[in-house]
Amino acid sequence: MNDHQDSENFAYNKSWDDIENFLYEVEREQNKHWMAFQRCPKPLRMFHWNNYKGLEGVINALRWVLGDLHMGRNKVLGRDKK
């Protein structure tokens, strides 16, 4: 059984406010990496870029969970070229 199918490992106790607050926190963290990427020396840029892009995926998934009408399943899965 996959970990995500094993319901005893999931609490299912997050409120919509918890999810929205987490989205806000992730967006702030992503912004920090973007700002650092623009200012940092070249050897550190890849670190900040990778974190920026990783958090982009988290943001897309959270926005999809919250029902954002502009966040399609394909965009969350990285299939959308936009």
HUFENWO-V670436 format. One record per run of one state. SS is the DSSP state (H for helix, E for strand, L for the rest). FROM is the first residue (numbers start at 1). LEN is the number of residues. If there is no record, write none. Layout:
BEGIN
ss = (SS | SS)
from = (FROM | FROM)
len = (LEN | LEN)
END
This chain:
BEGIN
ss = (L | H | L | H | L | H | L | H | L | H | L)
from = (1 | 3 | 6 | 7 | 10 | 16 | 40 | 42 | 66 | 73 | 77)
len = (2 | 3 | 1 | 3 | 6 | 24 | 2 | 24 | 7 | 4 | 6)
END
